[in-house]
Amino acid sequence: MQHGVENLITRLDALEQRSQELERLLALPEVVGDPARLQSLGQEHSSLAEVVAKYRRYRQVMRDLAQARDILRQEGDEELRALARQELATLEPQQGPLEQELRIALLPRDPADERDVIVEVRAGAGGEEAALFAAELFRMYQQYAQRHGWKVNPVEVNDTGLGGIKEVVFEVKGRGAYSRLKHESGVHRVQRVPSTESSGRIHTSTATVAVLPEAEEVDVKVAPDDLRVDFVHASGHGGQNVQKVSTAVRITHIPTGIVVVCQDERSQLQNRLKAMRVLMARIYDQERRRHEAEIAARRRAQVGTAERSEKVRTYNFPQNRVTDHRVDLTVHSLPQFMDGDLDELLDALAALEQTRRLEEVLATAPESPASGDSATAGAPVQP
């Protein structure tokens, strides 16, 4: 544990030195006169401000602790010793949480965390019961998004006509959407008695969920020649609301074989724009997964990067419980969970991811403190 704290302090010292160097650079006339460099250095300084402030608070607590302990060791005045004991009682409980805050602050952020997402929910094994479960998951995510003030835009809905959904693809737009929903990817299993089951036998069905960060143009370059765009009639169950014109759009990315269909909008243009966003997200996700596969041999698999065939969660209706198998956590409030109250499980998954990433960061920390030379003075120090 002590070795881990020493590694932590070494990294924080380097970040504080870099922050001080940035303050010096930002005051130079040649930097002030260069808007691009000023912006770049300013952004770097801003990104370090929070962790440096936390580190300075931590050091002050540690200094005050050392002073109080010295008084207890060396002072004979009982009044001073009583004050020192009060000080220790206040400060000692702060040390551990502050160290944990600093470890978390050192973690490099996933650049996709603040992005909007594309969510795909598909019925799995279980026939119509699986389709009904997929529809309930779709509603659950809509309710969760509403709780956070996010906007949900359906892209493609392939329903069964009996209240179920074979497949639904939808956008979730809101700050931090990917950071909260990324752990939902995987196979979700439901155990319950279907309404059509006269004997009361419990059935097990599944649905798959995929959560993709929405790609930006700088992330994915798609050549027009790599796309095949088809305009088709929107599907429906008949009646006056079925569109008679070819407004639905199907886009095929020829190199990867990825196909996206969008029919939710009434115009070809809007459907094409939505379909392209989904296509870009899928290509981006494919590249992310390839990168993760390349480095998987050098680090532990992280939460949220499991294969979609892996069961991640079970919804047991007879026992009113939801169990997430990755964190071995069960909540006994299934109706509230299905109404979008997901945060308890999502917080646990985020904490597990942080723990694993912290182990990696601290395992690669330098063995000894920096020598105090200018090794970090001219370049950004990455947490």
Secondary structure, DSSP 8 states (H G I E B T S, - for coil): -HHHHHHHHHHHHHHHHHHHHHHHHHTSHHHHT-HHHHHHHHHHHHHHHHHHHHHHHHHHHHHHHHHHHHHHHH---HHHHHHHHHHHHHHHHHHHHHHHHHHHHHS---TTTTS-EEEEEEE-SSHHHHHHHHHHHHHHHHHHHHHTT-EEEEEEEEE-SSS-EEEEEEEEESTTHHHHHGGG-EEEEEEE--TT-TT---EEEEEEEEEEE---TTT----GGGEEEEEE----SSSTTS--S--EEEEEETTTTEEEEE-SSSSHHHHHHHHHHHHHHHHHHHHHHHHHHHHGGGS---TT-S-TTSEEEEEETTTTEEEETTTTEEES-HHHHHTT--HHHHHHHHHHHHHHHHHHHHHTS-SS---SSSTTTSS----
